[in-house]
Amino acid sequence: MSWFRTSLLILLLIAGWVVVGQVPRDTSYTVANTVAKVLRHYPNLDVQGVEPNDPESVTSTFDVAYKDLGYRSLVANLFIPKEKRVSAAILMIHGGGWRAGSPGLMTPMAERLAEAGYLVMVPEYRLSMEALYPAAIGDLKDALQWMRDRSRTMGMHTNRMVVLGCSAGGQLAALLGTTTDVQAIVDIDGVLAFKHPDSQEGSMAAQWLGGTYEEVPELWQEASALTHVSASTPPTLFLASKYPRFLAGRQEYMQVLEEVGTYTAVRVFEDAPHSFWLLSPWFEATVVEVIKFLNDTILEQDN
């Protein structure tokens, strides 16, 4: 490797992103970095990152190709219960400001939900350094279809599909759930309206949406789940940190569902930081809330 390329790679690593093949990757959003950031604000709290534990009751398969882009494939991680009947299928979407993050962030949660009887697919999707909106939502719709096409071999029901996401993944889950056919949505600290009095979305959203609100207002509206929520929107659970801005638009969204009699709920983790779902002591409570919601909605269909 030439001196120039070596120097460039070092600079990219310092900046928090690298080029893998022909695709630039922001590698700054990790569990370790999240723990370090949180400890600066919670110096007296025992905060730890949650690690995967590879449970014996779950079949875990990594880097399964689900979409061919021509120049590369998109892959996903699958977590399937070995002994239990599959209760429902969950498409689980990682966060990272539409720019960073990876499916591996969600492995601990995916394992726990698979242990509880849920089939979980955690896909990668194109981030803003590779492709702008709506590429990511198209990728996730294709991931859902990939699951549906293999429903028999994976032992799942296509009428029990759940989308769950965290942060930017929560925004994507809510947008996906309000614009396609799924039976439940779990939005963990993901914005519902990019332009909203509670929202503080700025440069990260602009990078993904291809411009500021003043430049592309129609895309900021189109990418907001609040624009699409309706009587046909499925039951939705919101899990929130102490920062209301991350769920901007939630109250109006919930009002729409409540008016038509669709179940919706919110649990606010008081004093929890953003990215709480990656960390102990909040991880366990997050999993408990998700399982309870799915038991009360998806599994209730069998009764």
Summary of the structure (lengths in Angstrom):
residues: 303
radius of gyration: 18.8
end to end distance: 63.2
largest distance: 66.6
contacts: 1029
relative contact order: 0.13
helix: 40%
strand: 22%
